């Protein structure tokens, strides 16, 4: 089961793209050529996510994912309620 969400990575600006959630990982993808390689296809294993936090950026709903290595990735997710519910079902701590 894979679910797709329209999302933007908040990293040195807003980087439009999408998030794919499957039972093992969350993957952020963008096709923008000006984005550094590590962020064009960013894979985050569910087991490595230690915290999920909801927030706001201006008027946009965000979700921040904290990894085991203390790296934090913040995303604008337009279907945040469904995204958060899905991650909770998959065992991501909220």
PDB file of N, CA, C and O in Angstrom:
ATOM      1  N   UNK A   1       0.829  -1.166   0.000  1.00  0.00           N
ATOM      2  CA  UNK A   1       0.000   0.000   0.000  1.00  0.00           C
ATOM      3  C   UNK A   1       0.884   1.244   0.000  1.00  0.00           C
ATOM      4  O   UNK A   1       1.677   1.445   0.920  1.00  0.00           O
ATOM      5  N   UNK A   2       0.752   2.059  -1.006  1.00  0.00           N
ATOM      6  CA  UNK A   2       1.455   3.323  -1.077  1.00  0.00           C
ATOM      7  C   UNK A   2       0.425   4.438  -1.132  1.00  0.00           C
ATOM      8  O   UNK A   2      -0.575   4.342  -1.843  1.00  0.00           O
ATOM      9  N   UNK A   3       0.677   5.482  -0.383  1.00  0.00           N
ATOM     10  CA  UNK A   3      -0.187   6.661  -0.392  1.00  0.00           C
ATOM     11  C   UNK A   3       0.655   7.848  -0.817  1.00  0.00           C
ATOM     12  O   UNK A   3       1.807   7.981  -0.407  1.00  0.00           O
ATOM     13  N   UNK A   4       0.078   8.709  -1.640  1.00  0.00           N
ATOM     14  CA  UNK A   4       0.770   9.874  -2.161  1.00  0.00           C
ATOM     15  C   UNK A   4       0.131  11.144  -1.601  1.00  0.00           C
ATOM     16  O   UNK A   4      -1.094  11.257  -1.558  1.00  0.00           O
ATOM     17  N   UNK A   5       0.962  12.103  -1.172  1.00  0.00           N
ATOM     18  CA  UNK A   5       0.498  13.383  -0.651  1.00  0.00           C
ATOM     19  C   UNK A   5       1.253  14.511  -1.338  1.00  0.00           C
ATOM     20  O   UNK A   5       2.466  14.427  -1.531  1.00  0.00           O
ATOM     21  N   UNK A   6       0.535  15.566  -1.707  1.00  0.00           N
ATOM     22  CA  UNK A   6       1.179  16.758  -2.245  1.00  0.00           C
ATOM     23  C   UNK A   6       1.812  17.485  -1.070  1.00  0.00           C
ATOM     24  O   UNK A   6       1.147  17.771  -0.074  1.00  0.00           O
ATOM     25  N   UNK A   7       3.097  17.780  -1.190  1.00  0.00           N
ATOM     26  CA  UNK A   7       3.816  18.373  -0.064  1.00  0.00           C
ATOM     27  C   UNK A   7       4.984  19.216  -0.559  1.00  0.00           C
ATOM     28  O   UNK A   7       5.427  19.093  -1.701  1.00  0.00           O
ATOM     29  N   UNK A   8       5.468  20.073   0.331  1.00  0.00           N
ATOM     30  CA  UNK A   8       6.637  20.888   0.046  1.00  0.00           C
ATOM     31  C   UNK A   8       7.599  20.776   1.225  1.00  0.00           C
ATOM     32  O   UNK A   8       7.184  20.819   2.383  1.00  0.00           O
ATOM     33  N   UNK A   9       8.868  20.634   0.925  1.00  0.00           N
ATOM     34  CA  UNK A   9       9.902  20.602   1.953  1.00  0.00           C
ATOM     35  C   UNK A   9      10.280  22.036   2.304  1.00  0.00           C
ATOM     36  O   UNK A   9      10.532  22.846   1.412  1.00  0.00           O
ATOM     37  N   UNK A  10      10.320  22.350   3.569  1.00  0.00           N
ATOM     38  CA  UNK A  10      10.730  23.680   4.033  1.00  0.00           C
ATOM     39  C   UNK A  10      12.214  23.617   4.366  1.00  0.00           C
ATOM     40  O   UNK A  10      12.592  23.264   5.483  1.00  0.00           O
ATOM     41  N   UNK A  11      13.048  23.957   3.399  1.00  0.00           N
ATOM     42  CA  UNK A  11      14.501  23.878   3.577  1.00  0.00           C
ATOM     43  C   UNK A  11      15.112  24.923   2.657  1.00  0.00           C
ATOM     44  O   UNK A  11      15.117  24.736   1.441  1.00  0.00           O
ATOM     45  N   UNK A  12      15.622  26.012   3.203  1.00  0.00           N
ATOM     46  CA  UNK A  12      16.146  27.122   2.390  1.00  0.00           C
ATOM     47  C   UNK A  12      15.102  27.594   1.384  1.00  0.00           C
ATOM     48  O   UNK A  12      15.412  27.830   0.217  1.00  0.00           O
ATOM     49  N   UNK A  13      13.886  27.725   1.842  1.00  0.00           N
ATOM     50  CA  UNK A  13      12.752  28.091   0.996  1.00  0.00           C
ATOM     51  C   UNK A  13      11.757  26.950   0.963  1.00  0.00           C
ATOM     52  O   UNK A  13      11.884  25.973   1.702  1.00  0.00           O
ATOM     53  N   UNK A  14      10.769  27.083   0.102  1.00  0.00           N
ATOM     54  CA  UNK A  14       9.728  26.060  -0.043  1.00  0.00           C
ATOM     55  C   UNK A  14      10.013  25.285  -1.322  1.00  0.00           C
ATOM     56  O   UNK A  14      10.043  25.863  -2.409  1.00  0.00           O
ATOM     57  N   UNK A  15      10.221  23.973  -1.194  1.00  0.00           N
ATOM     58  CA  UNK A  15      10.555  23.126  -2.336  1.00  0.00           C
ATOM     59  C   UNK A  15       9.380  22.203  -2.637  1.00  0.00           C
ATOM     60  O   UNK A  15       9.173  21.218  -1.928  1.00  0.00           O
ATOM     61  N   UNK A  16       8.622  22.503  -3.660  1.00  0.00           N
ATOM     62  CA  UNK A  16       7.442  21.720  -4.014  1.00  0.00           C
ATOM     63  C   UNK A  16       7.779  20.316  -4.457  1.00  0.00           C
ATOM     64  O   UNK A  16       8.830  20.072  -5.049  1.00  0.00           O
ATOM     65  N   UNK A  17       6.876  19.395  -4.164  1.00  0.00           N
ATOM     66  CA  UNK A  17       7.070  18.002  -4.549  1.00  0.00           C
ATOM     67  C   UNK A  17       5.957  17.143  -4.007  1.00  0.00           C
ATOM     68  O   UNK A  17       4.806  17.573  -3.936  1.00  0.00           O
ATOM     69  N   UNK A  18       6.293  15.940  -3.626  1.00  0.00           N
ATOM     70  CA  UNK A  18       5.298  15.011  -3.091  1.00  0.00           C
ATOM     71  C   UNK A  18       5.921  14.046  -2.110  1.00  0.00           C
ATOM     72  O   UNK A  18       7.131  13.817  -2.106  1.00  0.00           O
ATOM     73  N   UNK A  19       5.058  13.484  -1.276  1.00  0.00           N
ATOM     74  CA  UNK A  19       5.486  12.493  -0.296  1.00  0.00           C
ATOM     75  C   UNK A  19       4.773  11.185  -0.597  1.00  0.00           C
ATOM     76  O   UNK A  19       3.563  11.158  -0.820  1.00  0.00           O
ATOM     77  N   UNK A  20       5.537  10.103  -0.600  1.00  0.00           N
ATOM     78  CA  UNK A  20       4.982   8.759  -0.753  1.00  0.00           C
ATOM     79  C   UNK A  20       5.198   8.030   0.564  1.00  0.00           C
ATOM     80  O   UNK A  20       6.316   7.970   1.075  1.00  0.00           O
ATOM     81  N   UNK A  21       4.116   7.477   1.110  1.00  0.00           N
ATOM     82  CA  UNK A  21       4.208   6.712   2.361  1.00  0.00           C
ATOM     83  C   UNK A  21       3.917   5.261   2.035  1.00  0.00           C
ATOM     84  O   UNK A  21       2.881   4.945   1.449  1.00  0.00           O
ATOM     85  N   UNK A  22       4.835   4.373   2.415  1.00  0.00           N
ATOM     86  CA  UNK A  22       4.586   2.942   2.308  1.00  0.00           C
ATOM     87  C   UNK A  22       4.851   2.329   3.676  1.00  0.00           C
ATOM     88  O   UNK A  22       5.283   3.050   4.575  1.00  0.00           O
ATOM     89  N   UNK A  23       4.616   1.042   3.880  1.00  0.00           N
ATOM     90  CA  UNK A  23       4.763   0.457   5.216  1.00  0.00           C
ATOM     91  C   UNK A  23       6.170   0.525   5.816  1.00  0.00           C
ATOM     92  O   UNK A  23       6.327   0.298   7.016  1.00  0.00           O
ATOM     93  N   UNK A  24       7.190   0.828   5.020  1.00  0.00           N
ATOM     94  CA  UNK A  24       8.561   0.844   5.530  1.00  0.00           C
ATOM     95  C   UNK A  24       9.176   2.235   5.626  1.00  0.00           C
ATOM     96  O   UNK A  24      10.052   2.464   6.460  1.00  0.00           O
ATOM     97  N   UNK A  25       8.728   3.172   4.782  1.00  0.00           N
ATOM     98  CA  UNK A  25       9.402   4.469   4.736  1.00  0.00           C
ATOM     99  C   UNK A  25       8.492   5.582   4.222  1.00  0.00           C
ATOM    100  O   UNK A  25       7.422   5.350   3.658  1.00  0.00           O
ATOM    101  N   UNK A  26       8.973   6.793   4.448  1.00  0.00           N
ATOM    102  CA  UNK A  26       8.368   8.006   3.909  1.00  0.00           C
ATOM    103  C   UNK A  26       9.384   8.566   2.924  1.00  0.00           C
ATOM    104  O   UNK A  26      10.551   8.750   3.271  1.00  0.00           O
ATOM    105  N   UNK A  27       8.952   8.838   1.702  1.00  0.00           N
ATOM    106  CA  UNK A  27       9.857   9.337   0.677  1.00  0.00           C
ATOM    107  C   UNK A  27       9.346  10.663   0.137  1.00  0.00           C
ATOM    108  O   UNK A  27       8.208  10.756  -0.324  1.00  0.00           O
ATOM    109  N   UNK A  28      10.195  11.696   0.194  1.00  0.00           N
ATOM    110  CA  UNK A  28       9.876  12.988  -0.403  1.00  0.00           C
ATOM    111  C   UNK A  28      10.590  13.052  -1.746  1.00  0.00           C
ATOM    112  O   UNK A  28      11.781  12.752  -1.836  1.00  0.00           O
ATOM    113  N   UNK A  29       9.857  13.447  -2.799  1.00  0.00           N
ATOM    114  CA  UNK A  29      10.446  13.535  -4.139  1.00  0.00           C
ATOM    115  C   UNK A  29      10.114  14.886  -4.760  1.00  0.00           C
ATOM    116  O   UNK A  29       9.009  15.408  -4.614  1.00  0.00           O
ATOM    117  N   UNK A  30      11.094  15.427  -5.450  1.00  0.00           N
ATOM    118  CA  UNK A  30      10.892  16.633  -6.239  1.00  0.00           C
ATOM    119  C   UNK A  30      11.666  16.491  -7.540  1.00  0.00           C
ATOM    120  O   UNK A  30      12.674  15.787  -7.598  1.00  0.00           O
ATOM    121  N   UNK A  31      11.196  17.153  -8.569  1.00  0.00           N
ATOM    122  CA  UNK A  31      11.871  17.098  -9.866  1.00  0.00           C
ATOM    123  C   UNK A  31      12.634  18.377 -10.167  1.00  0.00           C
ATOM    124  O   UNK A  31      13.108  18.567 -11.287  1.00  0.00           O
ATOM    125  N   UNK A  32      12.757  19.259  -9.179  1.00  0.00           N
ATOM    126  CA  UNK A  32      13.463  20.517  -9.393  1.00  0.00           C
ATOM    127  C   UNK A  32      14.967  20.265  -9.476  1.00  0.00           C
ATOM    128  O   UNK A  32      15.547  19.626  -8.598  1.00  0.00           O
ATOM    129  N   UNK A  33      15.576  20.759 -10.512  1.00  0.00           N
ATOM    130  CA  UNK A  33      17.004  20.523 -10.736  1.00  0.00           C
ATOM    131  C   UNK A  33      17.886  21.366  -9.829  1.00  0.00           C
ATOM    132  O   UNK A  33      19.052  21.028  -9.627  1.00  0.00           O
ATOM    133  N   UNK A  34      17.362  22.450  -9.278  1.00  0.00           N
ATOM    134  CA  UNK A  34      18.165  23.331  -8.434  1.00  0.00           C
ATOM    135  C   UNK A  34      18.247  22.850  -6.992  1.00  0.00           C
ATOM    136  O   UNK A  34      18.948  23.454  -6.180  1.00  0.00           O
ATOM    137  N   UNK A  35      17.544  21.779  -6.667  1.00  0.00           N
ATOM    138  CA  UNK A  35      17.542  21.228  -5.304  1.00  0.00           C
ATOM    139  C   UNK A  35      18.735  20.295  -5.149  1.00  0.00           C
ATOM    140  O   UNK A  35      18.984  19.473  -6.030  1.00  0.00           O
ATOM    141  N   UNK A  36      19.487  20.404  -4.037  1.00  0.00           N
ATOM    142  CA  UNK A  36      20.621  19.486  -3.826  1.00  0.00           C
ATOM    143  C   UNK A  36      20.175  18.023  -3.873  1.00  0.00           C
ATOM    144  O   UNK A  36      19.059  17.687  -3.477  1.00  0.00           O
ATOM    145  N   UNK A  37      21.064  17.165  -4.361  1.00  0.00           N
ATOM    146  CA  UNK A  37      20.758  15.744  -4.546  1.00  0.00           C
ATOM    147  C   UNK A  37      20.127  15.052  -3.336  1.00  0.00           C
ATOM    148  O   UNK A  37      19.172  14.297  -3.513  1.00  0.00           O
ATOM    149  N   UNK A  38      20.618  15.277  -2.116  1.00  0.00           N
ATOM    150  CA  UNK A  38      20.026  14.541  -0.989  1.00  0.00           C
ATOM    151  C   UNK A  38      18.533  14.831  -0.793  1.00  0.00           C
ATOM    152  O   UNK A  38      17.821  14.022  -0.198  1.00  0.00           O
ATOM    153  N   UNK A  39      18.059  15.975  -1.285  1.00  0.00           N
ATOM    154  CA  UNK A  39      16.657  16.346  -1.075  1.00  0.00           C
ATOM    155  C   UNK A  39      15.769  16.066  -2.280  1.00  0.00           C
ATOM    156  O   UNK A  39      14.555  16.243  -2.189  1.00  0.00           O
ATOM    157  N   UNK A  40      16.331  15.635  -3.404  1.00  0.00           N
ATOM    158  CA  UNK A  40      15.513  15.307  -4.568  1.00  0.00           C
ATOM    159  C   UNK A  40      14.769  13.998  -4.382  1.00  0.00           C
ATOM    160  O   UNK A  40      13.677  13.830  -4.924  1.00  0.00           O
ATOM    161  N   UNK A  41      15.330  13.081  -3.637  1.00  0.00           N
ATOM    162  CA  UNK A  41      14.706  11.791  -3.364  1.00  0.00           C
ATOM    163  C   UNK A  41      15.061  11.413  -1.918  1.00  0.00           C
ATOM    164  O   UNK A  41      15.900  10.543  -1.680  1.00  0.00           O
ATOM    165  N   UNK A  42      14.418  12.072  -0.973  1.00  0.00           N
ATOM    166  CA  UNK A  42      14.732  11.936   0.448  1.00  0.00           C
ATOM    167  C   UNK A  42      13.930  10.776   1.042  1.00  0.00           C
ATOM    168  O   UNK A  42      12.704  10.842   1.129  1.00  0.00           O
ATOM    169  N   UNK A  43      14.632   9.713   1.450  1.00  0.00           N
ATOM    170  CA  UNK A  43      13.977   8.541   2.041  1.00  0.00           C
ATOM    171  C   UNK A  43      14.198   8.527   3.542  1.00  0.00           C
ATOM    172  O   UNK A  43      15.328   8.656   4.015  1.00  0.00           O
ATOM    173  N   UNK A  44      13.105   8.370   4.294  1.00  0.00           N
ATOM    174  CA  UNK A  44      13.160   8.327   5.755  1.00  0.00           C
ATOM    175  C   UNK A  44      12.486   7.046   6.227  1.00  0.00           C
ATOM    176  O   UNK A  44      11.271   6.900   6.100  1.00  0.00           O
ATOM    177  N   UNK A  45      13.260   6.126   6.764  1.00  0.00           N
ATOM    178  CA  UNK A  45      12.698   4.879   7.282  1.00  0.00           C
ATOM    179  C   UNK A  45      11.818   5.181   8.482  1.00  0.00           C
ATOM    180  O   UNK A  45      12.172   6.001   9.329  1.00  0.00           O
ATOM    181  N   UNK A  46      10.672   4.519   8.554  1.00  0.00           N
ATOM    182  CA  UNK A  46       9.753   4.751   9.673  1.00  0.00           C
ATOM    183  C   UNK A  46      10.410   4.436  11.010  1.00  0.00           C
ATOM    184  O   UNK A  46      10.133   5.104  12.006  1.00  0.00           O
ATOM    185  N   UNK A  47      11.272   3.435  11.044  1.00  0.00           N
ATOM    186  CA  UNK A  47      11.950   3.050  12.285  1.00  0.00           C
ATOM    187  C   UNK A  47      12.916   4.132  12.766  1.00  0.00           C
ATOM    188  O   UNK A  47      13.259   4.167  13.948  1.00  0.00           O
ATOM    189  N   UNK A  48      13.358   5.013  11.871  1.00  0.00           N
ATOM    190  CA  UNK A  48      14.305   6.072  12.228  1.00  0.00           C
ATOM    191  C   UNK A  48      13.625   7.368  12.666  1.00  0.00           C
ATOM    192  O   UNK A  48      14.296   8.292  13.127  1.00  0.00           O
ATOM    193  N   UNK A  49      12.295   7.445  12.527  1.00  0.00           N
ATOM    194  CA  UNK A  49      11.572   8.655  12.926  1.00  0.00           C
ATOM    195  C   UNK A  49      11.265   8.557  14.420  1.00  0.00           C
ATOM    196  O   UNK A  49      10.579   7.636  14.863  1.00  0.00           O
ATOM    197  N   UNK A  50      11.778   9.514  15.186  1.00  0.00           N
ATOM    198  CA  UNK A  50      11.582   9.491  16.639  1.00  0.00           C
ATOM    199  C   UNK A  50      10.437  10.381  17.093  1.00  0.00           C
ATOM    200  O   UNK A  50       9.906  10.201  18.189  1.00  0.00           O
ATOM    201  N   UNK A  51      10.051  11.346  16.253  1.00  0.00           N
ATOM    202  CA  UNK A  51       8.995  12.275  16.655  1.00  0.00           C
ATOM    203  C   UNK A  51       8.328  12.893  15.438  1.00  0.00           C
ATOM    204  O   UNK A  51       8.977  13.198  14.437  1.00  0.00           O
ATOM    205  N   UNK A  52       7.017  13.071  15.548  1.00  0.00           N
ATOM    206  CA  UNK A  52       6.245  13.758  14.524  1.00  0.00           C
ATOM    207  C   UNK A  52       5.501  14.891  15.219  1.00  0.00           C
ATOM    208  O   UNK A  52       4.854  14.676  16.244  1.00  0.00           O
ATOM    209  N   UNK A  53       5.591  16.099  14.663  1.00  0.00           N
ATOM    210  CA  UNK A  53       4.964  17.248  15.294  1.00  0.00           C
ATOM    211  C   UNK A  53       4.225  18.078  14.248  1.00  0.00           C
ATOM    212  O   UNK A  53       4.767  18.380  13.185  1.00  0.00           O
ATOM    213  N   UNK A  54       2.988  18.440  14.559  1.00  0.00           N
ATOM    214  CA  UNK A  54       2.202  19.291  13.677  1.00  0.00           C
ATOM    215  C   UNK A  54       2.457  20.757  14.011  1.00  0.00           C
ATOM    216  O   UNK A  54       2.745  21.100  15.157  1.00  0.00           O
ATOM    217  N   UNK A  55       2.349  21.617  13.001  1.00  0.00           N
ATOM    218  CA  UNK A  55       2.526  23.046  13.216  1.00  0.00           C
ATOM    219  C   UNK A  55       1.961  23.835  12.050  1.00  0.00           C
ATOM    220  O   UNK A  55       1.186  23.317  11.245  1.00  0.00           O
ATOM    221  N   UNK A  56       2.360  25.095  11.972  1.00  0.00           N
ATOM    222  CA  UNK A  56       1.902  25.995  10.915  1.00  0.00           C
ATOM    223  C   UNK A  56       3.068  26.827  10.412  1.00  0.00           C
ATOM    224  O   UNK A  56       3.952  27.199  11.183  1.00  0.00           O
ATOM    225  N   UNK A  57       3.069  27.113   9.135  1.00  0.00           N
ATOM    226  CA  UNK A  57       3.991  28.050   8.515  1.00  0.00           C
ATOM    227  C   UNK A  57       3.121  29.077   7.811  1.00  0.00           C
ATOM    228  O   UNK A  57       2.530  28.797   6.767  1.00  0.00           O
ATOM    229  N   UNK A  58       3.049  30.258   8.385  1.00  0.00           N
ATOM    230  CA  UNK A  58       2.085  31.272   7.953  1.00  0.00           C
ATOM    231  C   UNK A  58       0.690  30.659   8.056  1.00  0.00           C
ATOM    232  O   UNK A  58       0.207  30.436   9.166  1.00  0.00           O
ATOM    233  N   UNK A  59       0.033  30.383   6.935  1.00  0.00           N
ATOM    234  CA  UNK A  59      -1.304  29.785   6.989  1.00  0.00           C
ATOM    235  C   UNK A  59      -1.304  28.337   6.489  1.00  0.00           C
ATOM    236  O   UNK A  59      -2.368  27.759   6.267  1.00  0.00           O
ATOM    237  N   UNK A  60      -0.131  27.757   6.313  1.00  0.00           N
ATOM    238  CA  UNK A  60      -0.029  26.411   5.764  1.00  0.00           C
ATOM    239  C   UNK A  60       0.220  25.372   6.860  1.00  0.00           C
ATOM    240  O   UNK A  60       1.020  25.609   7.765  1.00  0.00           O
ATOM    241  N   UNK A  61      -0.463  24.216   6.784  1.00  0.00           N
ATOM    242  CA  UNK A  61      -0.271  23.155   7.782  1.00  0.00           C
ATOM    243  C   UNK A  61       1.049  22.426   7.543  1.00  0.00           C
ATOM    244  O   UNK A  61       1.360  22.042   6.416  1.00  0.00           O
ATOM    245  N   UNK A  62       1.820  22.241   8.615  1.00  0.00           N
ATOM    246  CA  UNK A  62       3.111  21.565   8.483  1.00  0.00           C
ATOM    247  C   UNK A  62       3.180  20.333   9.378  1.00  0.00           C
ATOM    248  O   UNK A  62       2.441  20.194  10.353  1.00  0.00           O
ATOM    249  N   UNK A  63       4.096  19.452   9.006  1.00  0.00           N
ATOM    250  CA  UNK A  63       4.439  18.289   9.817  1.00  0.00           C
ATOM    251  C   UNK A  63       5.963  18.228   9.856  1.00  0.00           C
ATOM    252  O   UNK A  63       6.620  18.241   8.814  1.00  0.00           O
ATOM    253  N   UNK A  64       6.518  18.163  11.059  1.00  0.00           N
ATOM    254  CA  UNK A  64       7.968  18.037  11.235  1.00  0.00           C
ATOM    255  C   UNK A  64       8.284  16.611  11.666  1.00  0.00           C
ATOM    256  O   UNK A  64       7.654  16.076  12.578  1.00  0.00           O
ATOM    257  N   UNK A  65       9.257  16.004  11.011  1.00  0.00           N
ATOM    258  CA  UNK A  65       9.695  14.657  11.343  1.00  0.00           C
ATOM    259  C   UNK A  65      11.123  14.730  11.873  1.00  0.00           C
ATOM    260  O   UNK A  65      12.029  15.196  11.182  1.00  0.00           O
ATOM    261  N   UNK A  66      11.313  14.263  13.109  1.00  0.00           N
ATOM    262  CA  UNK A  66      12.631  14.243  13.730  1.00  0.00           C
ATOM    263  C   UNK A  66      13.189  12.829  13.614  1.00  0.00           C
ATOM    264  O   UNK A  66      12.524  11.851  13.955  1.00  0.00           O
ATOM    265  N   UNK A  67      14.421  12.744  13.128  1.00  0.00           N
ATOM    266  CA  UNK A  67      15.058  11.458  12.903  1.00  0.00           C
ATOM    267  C   UNK A  67      15.959  11.096  14.079  1.00  0.00           C
ATOM    268  O   UNK A  67      16.238  11.939  14.932  1.00  0.00           O
ATOM    269  N   UNK A  68      16.415   9.846  14.126  1.00  0.00           N
ATOM    270  CA  UNK A  68      17.312   9.382  15.194  1.00  0.00           C
ATOM    271  C   UNK A  68      18.600  10.199  15.269  1.00  0.00           C
ATOM    272  O   UNK A  68      19.149  10.386  16.355  1.00  0.00           O
ATOM    273  N   UNK A  69      19.087  10.687  14.127  1.00  0.00           N
ATOM    274  CA  UNK A  69      20.322  11.475  14.110  1.00  0.00           C
ATOM    275  C   UNK A  69      20.077  12.963  14.414  1.00  0.00           C
ATOM    276  O   UNK A  69      20.949  13.801  14.186  1.00  0.00           O
ATOM    277  N   UNK A  70      18.870  13.280  14.936  1.00  0.00           N
ATOM    278  CA  UNK A  70      18.452  14.636  15.328  1.00  0.00           C
ATOM    279  C   UNK A  70      18.190  15.563  14.141  1.00  0.00           C
ATOM    280  O   UNK A  70      17.942  16.753  14.339  1.00  0.00           O
ATOM    281  N   UNK A  71      18.239  15.054  12.933  1.00  0.00           N
ATOM    282  CA  UNK A  71      17.877  15.835  11.745  1.00  0.00           C
ATOM    283  C   UNK A  71      16.369  16.049  11.756  1.00  0.00           C
ATOM    284  O   UNK A  71      15.615  15.114  12.025  1.00  0.00           O
ATOM    285  N   UNK A  72      15.924  17.261  11.468  1.00  0.00           N
ATOM    286  CA  UNK A  72      14.491  17.568  11.447  1.00  0.00           C
ATOM    287  C   UNK A  72      14.111  17.993  10.034  1.00  0.00           C
ATOM    288  O   UNK A  72      14.739  18.878   9.453  1.00  0.00           O
ATOM    289  N   UNK A  73      13.084  17.358   9.488  1.00  0.00           N
ATOM    290  CA  UNK A  73      12.571  17.704   8.174  1.00  0.00           C
ATOM    291  C   UNK A  73      11.158  18.243   8.355  1.00  0.00           C
ATOM    292  O   UNK A  73      10.298  17.579   8.934  1.00  0.00           O
ATOM    293  N   UNK A  74      10.928  19.455   7.855  1.00  0.00           N
ATOM    294  CA  UNK A  74       9.622  20.091   7.988  1.00  0.00           C
ATOM    295  C   UNK A  74       8.969  20.162   6.611  1.00  0.00           C
ATOM    296  O   UNK A  74       9.581  20.599   5.637  1.00  0.00           O
ATOM    297  N   UNK A  75       7.725  19.726   6.555  1.00  0.00           N
ATOM    298  CA  UNK A  75       6.988  19.675   5.297  1.00  0.00           C
ATOM    299  C   UNK A  75       5.667  20.420   5.426  1.00  0.00           C
ATOM    300  O   UNK A  75       5.006  20.358   6.462  1.00  0.00           O
ATOM    301  N   UNK A  76       5.289  21.124   4.365  1.00  0.00           N
ATOM    302  CA  UNK A  76       3.915  21.598   4.234  1.00  0.00           C
ATOM    303  C   UNK A  76       3.167  20.451   3.580  1.00  0.00           C
ATOM    304  O   UNK A  76       3.523  20.018   2.484  1.00  0.00           O
ATOM    305  N   UNK A  77       2.128  19.956   4.250  1.00  0.00           N
ATOM    306  CA  UNK A  77       1.352  18.823   3.730  1.00  0.00           C
ATOM    307  C   UNK A  77      -0.097  19.271   3.629  1.00  0.00           C
ATOM    308  O   UNK A  77      -0.702  19.659   4.629  1.00  0.00           O
ATOM    309  N   UNK A  78      -0.656  19.217   2.423  1.00  0.00           N
ATOM    310  CA  UNK A  78      -1.978  19.776   2.200  1.00  0.00           C
ATOM    311  C   UNK A  78      -3.112  18.870   2.673  1.00  0.00           C
ATOM    312  O   UNK A  78      -4.237  19.344   2.832  1.00  0.00           O
ATOM    313  N   UNK A  79      -2.859  17.613   2.897  1.00  0.00           N
ATOM    314  CA  UNK A  79      -3.847  16.699   3.499  1.00  0.00           C
ATOM    315  C   UNK A  79      -3.259  16.209   4.823  1.00  0.00           C
ATOM    316  O   UNK A  79      -3.121  15.008   5.055  1.00  0.00           O
ATOM    317  N   UNK A  80      -2.917  17.166   5.681  1.00  0.00           N
ATOM    318  CA  UNK A  80      -2.171  16.854   6.900  1.00  0.00           C
ATOM    319  C   UNK A  80      -2.896  15.873   7.796  1.00  0.00           C
ATOM    320  O   UNK A  80      -2.267  14.975   8.356  1.00  0.00           O
ATOM    321  N   UNK A  81      -4.193  16.018   7.945  1.00  0.00           N
ATOM    322  CA  UNK A  81      -4.942  15.133   8.844  1.00  0.00           C
ATOM    323  C   UNK A  81      -4.798  13.669   8.414  1.00  0.00           C
ATOM    324  O   UNK A  81      -4.554  12.799   9.250  1.00  0.00           O
ATOM    325  N   UNK A  82      -4.948  13.399   7.122  1.00  0.00           N
ATOM    326  CA  UNK A  82      -4.806  12.030   6.611  1.00  0.00           C
ATOM    327  C   UNK A  82      -3.360  11.544   6.726  1.00  0.00           C
ATOM    328  O   UNK A  82      -3.113  10.386   7.061  1.00  0.00           O
ATOM    329  N   UNK A  83      -2.416  12.431   6.448  1.00  0.00           N
ATOM    330  CA  UNK A  83      -0.997  12.095   6.526  1.00  0.00           C
ATOM    331  C   UNK A  83      -0.614  11.697   7.952  1.00  0.00           C
ATOM    332  O   UNK A  83       0.022  10.665   8.161  1.00  0.00           O
ATOM    333  N   UNK A  84      -0.999  12.510   8.920  1.00  0.00           N
ATOM    334  CA  UNK A  84      -0.685  12.234  10.321  1.00  0.00           C
ATOM    335  C   UNK A  84      -1.360  10.943  10.784  1.00  0.00           C
ATOM    336  O   UNK A  84      -0.740  10.129  11.469  1.00  0.00           O
ATOM    337  N   UNK A  85      -2.628  10.754  10.412  1.00  0.00           N
ATOM    338  CA  UNK A  85      -3.344   9.513  10.772  1.00  0.00           C
ATOM    339  C   UNK A  85      -2.636   8.287  10.227  1.00  0.00           C
ATOM    340  O   UNK A  85      -2.476   7.292  10.934  1.00  0.00           O
ATOM    341  N   UNK A  86      -2.211   8.353   8.977  1.00  0.00           N
ATOM    342  CA  UNK A  86      -1.526   7.226   8.350  1.00  0.00           C
ATOM    343  C   UNK A  86      -0.209   6.911   9.075  1.00  0.00           C
ATOM    344  O   UNK A  86       0.097   5.749   9.342  1.00  0.00           O
ATOM    345  N   UNK A  87       0.560   7.951   9.386  1.00  0.00           N
ATOM    346  CA  UNK A  87       1.833   7.713  10.083  1.00  0.00           C
ATOM    347  C   UNK A  87       1.597   7.140  11.485  1.00  0.00           C
ATOM    348  O   UNK A  87       2.354   6.280  11.936  1.00  0.00           O
ATOM    349  N   UNK A  88       0.565   7.604  12.167  1.00  0.00           N
ATOM    350  CA  UNK A  88       0.253   7.043  13.488  1.00  0.00           C
ATOM    351  C   UNK A  88      -0.130   5.573  13.386  1.00  0.00           C
ATOM    352  O   UNK A  88       0.259   4.766  14.230  1.00  0.00           O
ATOM    353  N   UNK A  89      -0.899   5.222  12.343  1.00  0.00           N
ATOM    354  CA  UNK A  89      -1.275   3.809  12.109  1.00  0.00           C
ATOM    355  C   UNK A  89      -0.035   2.959  11.883  1.00  0.00           C
ATOM    356  O   UNK A  89       0.007   1.795  12.281  1.00  0.00           O
ATOM    357  N   UNK A  90       0.983   3.543  11.240  1.00  0.00           N
ATOM    358  CA  UNK A  90       2.218   2.811  10.944  1.00  0.00           C
ATOM    359  C   UNK A  90       3.194   2.818  12.116  1.00  0.00           C
ATOM    360  O   UNK A  90       4.288   2.264  12.009  1.00  0.00           O
ATOM    361  N   UNK A  91       2.812   3.438  13.236  1.00  0.00           N
ATOM    362  CA  UNK A  91       3.617   3.374  14.439  1.00  0.00           C
ATOM    363  C   UNK A  91       4.589   4.516  14.667  1.00  0.00           C
ATOM    364  O   UNK A  91       5.472   4.404  15.517  1.00  0.00           O
ATOM    365  N   UNK A  92       4.452   5.611  13.934  1.00  0.00           N
ATOM    366  CA  UNK A  92       5.339   6.764  14.152  1.00  0.00           C
ATOM    367  C   UNK A  92       4.880   7.495  15.396  1.00  0.00           C
ATOM    368  O   UNK A  92       3.703   7.837  15.509  1.00  0.00           O
ATOM    369  N   UNK A  93       5.801   7.747  16.352  1.00  0.00           N
ATOM    370  CA  UNK A  93       5.404   8.448  17.584  1.00  0.00           C
ATOM    371  C   UNK A  93       5.022   9.888  17.307  1.00  0.00           C
ATOM    372  O   UNK A  93       5.697  10.596  16.560  1.00  0.00           O
ATOM    373  N   UNK A  94       3.930  10.308  17.920  1.00  0.00           N
ATOM    374  CA  UNK A  94       3.423  11.663  17.709  1.00  0.00           C
ATOM    375  C   UNK A  94       3.694  12.572  18.756  1.00  0.00           C
ATOM    376  O   UNK A  94       3.309  13.739  18.675  1.00  0.00           O
TER     377      UNK A  94
END
